[in-house]
């Protein structure tokens, strides 16, 4: 069965995973090497069918594990191919060694990661534990709130990775975004092909042209120089992601920022959040605004590189901040997003009470009542700044009555 070809921008109703598969199909990478794992499975399942039906010329390699999937993707990219992959949770963890190799070799790989909790106990539902384990591996990380954003982020990731020579992880929340059917727009096939362009690798393994890839760097400063080069590339990341995103916006009319604010012009209380729960926070903020309360929401879309200045600017005038983390650190300190946010406030010279909440682990329901409770908690802060042990201790949402003694 031949897949529908889009000759113009078209509105469809589909799951987040289907939107990602459409992005994969339209880019048509040279190779897609992957192993199925819930809740990512339907991405590669649908793509495998496209390959079998002759709708894409991509070489699809179904490997025996995720470690092998990333190894094969690295090989395809090093050989000069445009290479994609996809995974979730334990699959991402199984790629651990190879994540560092992909970034250290400066390979422009694109990976769709459908966020899922890590075992134990066994849980197949969505939270951000998997990517937080990989946040310092040298990959660019962009998070989607909706299927539409997952589609756009995946397409944008290709020129971003090829400009920076860094791998990019395009992330969407498991089941909440990956399996929910929503309305969205897909661009014309030809538009996407023109946007990503023909791939011309800056360097690759070629027969008859010897190359050294991943050499031994045990003595002297060589290893550190490589890491510094990665850092320099990541430091350019915010500018490149914004530039490529703006180019996509000119074509589609859909624009994105590293940090997306709602109601922050005069907000006195604000929630900072990533991924699908941003919609819950905005819905409650909108309701409170109608009652005259000055509240706002700051959604982080680009997580690595972290948009330090943008976050600091967005929160510069608030009286209290709540940061919602969908992952644990078990560090006796705040969660990963909270620590990044506190660093942004410090960098901006802003001293404001910060409350940290752990929520939605293992796909635990994120209810509007929890957002109301968080905003209500922020009315009771004592103004003692960000540097106290009480403020650095996260509170858990959704495992009992939504009330916490401050």
Buried (B, 14 or more C-beta within 10 A) or exposed (E): EEBEEBEEBEEBEBBBBBBBBBBBBBBBBBBBBBBBBBBBBBBBBBBBBBBEEEBBEBBBBBBEEBBBBBBBBBBBBBBBBBBBBBBBBBBBBBBBEBBBBBBBBBBBBBBBBBBBBBEEEEBBBBBBBBBBBBBEBBBBBBBBBBBBBBBBBBBBBBBBBBBBBBBBBBBBBBBBBBBBEBEBBBBBBEBBBEBBEEBEBEEBBEEEEEEEBEEEEEEEEEEEEBEEEBEEBBEEBBEBBBEBBEEBBEBBEBEBBBBBBBBBEEBBBBBBBBBBBBBBBBEBBEBBBEEEBBBBBBBBBBBBBBBBBBBBBBBEBBBBBBBBBBBBBEEEBBBBBBBBBBBBBBEBEBEBBBBBBBBBBBBBEBBEBBBBBBBBBBEEBEEEBBEEEEBBEBBEBBEEEBEBEE
